[in-house]
Amino acid sequence: MILRRSDSASATTLVRLRGYIDCSFACHGNGKSQYCIGFDLVDESSYIEEYPFNDLHNTGLFYLKSFMATNVDLSTCQGETCATVELAKDTIFYRGILSELHQTQLQPTPLYGDNDSARSLAMQYDGSHKRVRYMLPKINWLMEQTKAEVIKLVRMSTQMLPVDIGAKNGRGNEFYKKRDRTMGY
């Protein structure tokens, strides 16, 4: 990555950080899920939230992490929520690094995922669902980060989600498109 030399005021909107999340629920023999998270950077001027891959140049992911969950998830929603927490923690870390490089992120970092339940819990949980009480610390923390405009959870279809290759086995045309998007081809 090459950053232009400039004063800090004009350098605040050159790049945009985006995050991606996916979970494969209970796919291991021990009942644990597989999480995959990743980040890329795009030119702020070409960024359109609803169409994330329509920007002029796809740089590929600079960070991709696929790992097994530490605990057994009780539902797909719990797996996606736990993976979102991991992505949000890394988002705070990378936003700090970009800020030190005079690339301050003025808008919330979009985190793209394919699970509507985890997204709605993390953005607007109202206490009406009693079955998620065991996840309340994670849900409340995600809601705080959303309200502080650090993150913004955005829906992306599974067919488009590039980190899907790190959470699920795949082959064929869809897998190759995701691989190419991950690599920046």
Sequence and secondary structure as in RCSB ss.txt:
>XXXX:A:sequence
MILRRSDSASATTLVRLRGYIDCSFACHGNGKSQYCIGFDLVDESSYIEEYPFNDLHNTGLFYLKSFMATNVDLS
TCQGETCATVELAKDTIFYRGILSELHQTQLQPTPLYGDNDSARSLAMQYDGSHKRVRYMLPKINWLMEQTKAEV
IKLVRMSTQMLPVDIGAKNGRGNEFYKKRDRTMGY
>XXXX:A:secstr
       TTTTTTSEEEEEEEEEETT STTS  EEEEEEEEEEGGG  TTSTT SS    EEEEEEEE SS  SS
HHHHHHHHHHHHHHHHHHHHHHHHHTT    S EEEEES HHHHHHHHH  S  GGGGGGHHHHHHHHHHHHTTS
EEEEE  TTT TTHHHHS   HHHHHHHHHHHHT 
